[in-house]
């Protein structure tokens, strides 16, 4: 193998994961919480905590890591009369 090919392979093996910052699911926007989790077991208490705080939560597995995407649902829309 050429040196350039070896350099590319080394870079591919060590490049950082770059997840999407947002996710659209069922027409709703979810934001990544910024953390990479190693397992479902690690995700579970964090997911429960978000749900207790009334967030909608989606867990995605990507490249062997788990990511949590959250959104806070809108409860009431107040429109000011003019």
Backbone as CSV, one residue per row, in Angstrom:
resi,resn,N_x,N_y,N_z,CA_x,CA_y,CA_z,C_x,C_y,C_z
1,UNK,0.838,-1.182,0.000,0.000,0.000,0.000,0.883,1.245,0.000
2,UNK,0.433,2.262,-0.660,1.167,3.523,-0.703,1.007,4.257,0.619
3,UNK,1.942,5.132,0.924,1.890,5.912,2.159,0.610,6.746,2.248
4,UNK,0.185,7.307,1.123,-1.027,8.118,1.115,-2.242,7.271,1.494
5,UNK,-2.330,6.064,0.959,-3.444,5.178,1.288,-3.422,4.819,2.771
6,UNK,-2.254,4.582,3.318,-2.150,4.272,4.749,-2.586,5.448,5.596
7,UNK,-2.198,6.665,5.177,-2.610,7.864,5.915,-4.123,8.015,5.895
8,UNK,-4.754,7.752,4.755,-6.207,7.853,4.640,-6.866,6.818,5.552
9,UNK,-6.371,5.607,5.558,-6.931,4.558,6.418,-6.786,4.919,7.891
10,UNK,-5.632,5.459,8.281,-5.433,5.877,9.672,-6.415,6.977,10.043
11,UNK,-6.617,7.940,9.132,-7.543,9.034,9.395,-8.966,8.507,9.530
12,UNK,-9.385,7.613,8.640,-10.731,7.037,8.696,-10.951,6.307,10.016
13,UNK,-9.953,5.620,10.502,-10.086,4.859,11.744,-10.181,5.761,12.962
14,UNK,-9.652,6.973,12.887,-9.601,7.860,14.050,-10.416,9.134,13.909
15,UNK,-11.129,9.273,12.788,-11.893,10.514,12.620,-12.997,10.578,13.671
16,UNK,-13.246,11.753,14.187,-14.283,11.890,15.209,-15.667,11.734,14.599
17,UNK,-16.568,11.197,15.396,-17.953,11.055,14.980,-18.589,12.442,14.982
18,UNK,-19.376,12.755,13.982,-20.025,14.070,13.944,-21.526,13.882,13.715
19,UNK,-22.261,13.630,14.782,-23.706,13.427,14.659,-24.424,14.711,14.253
20,UNK,-25.608,14.545,13.694,-26.447,15.694,13.383,-26.858,16.375,14.677
21,UNK,-26.873,17.697,14.684,-27.290,18.441,15.867,-28.797,18.399,16.056
22,UNK,-29.521,18.204,14.957,-30.979,18.135,15.056,-31.508,16.966,14.237
23,UNK,-32.746,16.593,14.534,-33.394,15.453,13.900,-34.862,15.806,13.737
24,UNK,-35.425,15.562,12.563,-36.853,15.783,12.343,-37.526,14.414,12.373
25,UNK,-38.496,14.258,13.255,-39.223,12.998,13.391,-40.701,13.326,13.537
26,UNK,-41.528,12.742,12.685,-42.969,13.018,12.682,-43.253,14.512,12.563
27,UNK,-42.424,15.220,11.789,-42.625,16.642,11.567,-42.212,17.529,12.731
28,UNK,-41.546,16.948,13.739,-41.129,17.711,14.921,-39.606,17.708,15.015
29,UNK,-39.053,18.836,15.441,-37.597,18.976,15.527,-37.103,18.572,16.918
30,UNK,-36.113,17.682,16.940,-35.457,17.240,18.163,-34.011,17.692,18.109
31,UNK,-33.446,18.033,19.249,-32.052,18.482,19.330,-31.214,17.448,20.079
32,UNK,-30.003,17.208,19.575,-29.070,16.279,20.214,-28.601,16.884,21.529
33,UNK,-28.498,16.065,22.575,-28.059,16.584,23.882,-26.547,16.764,23.971
34,UNK,-25.816,16.390,22.923,-24.380,16.652,22.866,-23.495,15.571,23.461
35,UNK,-24.101,14.471,23.912,-23.318,13.403,24.534,-23.384,12.124,23.712
36,UNK,-22.298,11.353,23.751,-22.256,10.022,23.155,-22.314,9.010,24.283
37,UNK,-23.218,8.061,24.184,-23.387,7.048,25.230,-22.934,5.697,24.681
38,UNK,-22.245,4.928,25.506,-21.650,3.665,25.068,-22.656,2.525,24.975
39,UNK,-23.766,2.605,25.733,-24.705,1.480,25.763,-26.119,1.954,26.078
40,UNK,-27.089,1.084,25.819,-28.483,1.376,26.182,-28.610,1.548,27.691
41,UNK,-27.834,0.784,28.437,-27.880,0.873,29.898,-27.443,2.258,30.374
42,UNK,-26.484,2.835,29.694,-26.010,4.179,30.034,-27.046,5.239,29.650
43,UNK,-27.768,5.000,28.567,-28.775,5.934,28.076,-30.013,5.953,28.972
44,UNK,-30.399,4.806,29.480,-31.678,4.646,30.173,-31.956,5.668,31.284
45,UNK,-31.056,5.864,32.262,-31.364,6.841,33.313,-31.435,8.282,32.800
46,UNK,-30.643,8.592,31.785,-30.665,9.940,31.209,-31.991,10.157,30.478
47,UNK,-32.408,9.156,29.726,-33.681,9.224,29.007,-34.838,9.397,29.997
48,UNK,-34.837,8.634,31.067,-35.886,8.741,32.088,-35.900,10.130,32.718
49,UNK,-34.734,10.695,32.956,-34.643,12.027,33.549,-35.265,13.082,32.620
50,UNK,-34.945,12.998,31.324,-35.547,13.924,30.364,-37.070,13.760,30.337
51,UNK,-37.535,12.511,30.351,-38.974,12.268,30.292,-39.677,12.788,31.548
52,UNK,-39.044,12.672,32.694,-39.622,13.217,33.931,-39.737,14.735,33.864
53,UNK,-38.843,15.366,33.092,-38.878,16.820,32.911,-39.753,17.217,31.718
54,UNK,-40.600,16.285,31.281,-41.584,16.504,30.209,-40.996,16.745,28.825
55,UNK,-39.858,16.146,28.538,-39.290,16.198,27.198,-39.738,14.971,26.411
56,UNK,-39.945,15.144,25.090,-40.074,14.010,24.193,-38.649,13.558,23.897
57,UNK,-38.420,12.250,23.820,-37.063,11.729,23.674,-37.004,10.693,22.559
58,UNK,-35.970,10.792,21.722,-35.652,9.764,20.723,-34.217,9.326,20.968
59,UNK,-33.988,8.020,21.010,-32.640,7.473,21.148,-32.263,6.842,19.815
60,UNK,-31.096,7.210,19.315,-30.604,6.741,18.023,-29.272,6.027,18.244
61,UNK,-29.089,4.882,17.575,-27.781,4.219,17.600,-27.062,4.560,16.299
62,UNK,-25.842,5.060,16.430,-25.060,5.456,15.270,-23.605,5.074,15.495
63,UNK,-23.059,4.283,14.584,-21.659,3.850,14.652,-21.318,3.216,15.997
64,UNK,-22.258,2.443,16.554,-22.007,1.744,17.810,-22.174,2.596,19.054
65,UNK,-22.530,3.858,18.892,-22.773,4.757,20.028,-24.253,5.111,20.051
66,UNK,-24.720,5.560,21.201,-26.116,5.953,21.343,-26.194,7.458,21.556
67,UNK,-27.180,8.069,20.910,-27.373,9.517,21.005,-28.803,9.769,21.460
68,UNK,-28.975,10.809,22.260,-30.300,11.194,22.723,-30.677,12.514,22.063
69,UNK,-31.844,12.519,21.439,-32.431,13.722,20.856,-33.689,14.062,21.648
70,UNK,-33.844,15.331,22.015,-34.975,15.736,22.847,-35.687,16.940,22.269
71,UNK,-36.927,17.095,22.714,-37.684,18.309,22.416,-38.681,18.504,23.547
72,UNK,-38.947,19.736,23.848,-39.958,20.053,24.855,-41.236,20.415,24.105
73,UNK,-42.299,19.627,24.297,-43.548,19.923,23.576,-44.153,21.252,24.008
74,UNK,-44.796,21.907,23.055,-45.495,23.151,23.349,-46.808,22.798,24.030
75,UNK,-47.047,23.409,25.190,-48.278,23.118,25.932,-49.409,24.032,25.491
76,UNK,-49.198,25.324,25.551,-50.223,26.295,25.180,-49.580,27.400,24.360
77,UNK,-50.315,27.866,23.381,-49.865,28.995,22.595,-50.747,30.182,23.005
78,UNK,-50.108,31.235,23.457,-50.836,32.425,23.868,-50.686,33.471,22.784
79,UNK,-51.819,33.959,22.294,-51.809,34.986,21.268,-52.348,36.269,21.895
80,UNK,-51.541,37.310,21.826,-51.956,38.593,22.396,-52.931,39.286,21.462
81,UNK,-54.030,39.790,22.013,-55.021,40.533,21.222,-54.497,41.931,20.954
82,UNK,-54.776,42.441,19.766,-54.302,43.787,19.434,-55.442,44.724,19.175
